């Protein structure tokens, strides 16, 4: 049973790695920068919410 679980886990890892290679081959640095910007903005938004602050009236997600 343990061998089967390890085989399944290994297979799943290979599938994910292959999918990541296909996905990342089509991404540009601008794609990754946009993702980082969105990640950072979302983190800042939740920090503000946690502190009870309102969002500025001119805020735009992803801007």
C-alpha positions, 0 to 999 in steps of 0.5 A: 500500500505504501509503495502505491501511495509513493508511486501515485505521489511521484506520478502527480509530481511529474504531472504538475512539473510538466504542466508548470513547464508548459505554463511557464514557457508561455509567460513573459516577465510582464506576466510575472510582474503583473502577478507580483503587483496583484499579490502585493496590492492584495496583501496591502488591501487586507493589511488595511482592512485588518487595521480598520482603514477604509480604502482611498476613494480613488483606489483601483485594484491592479492599478 
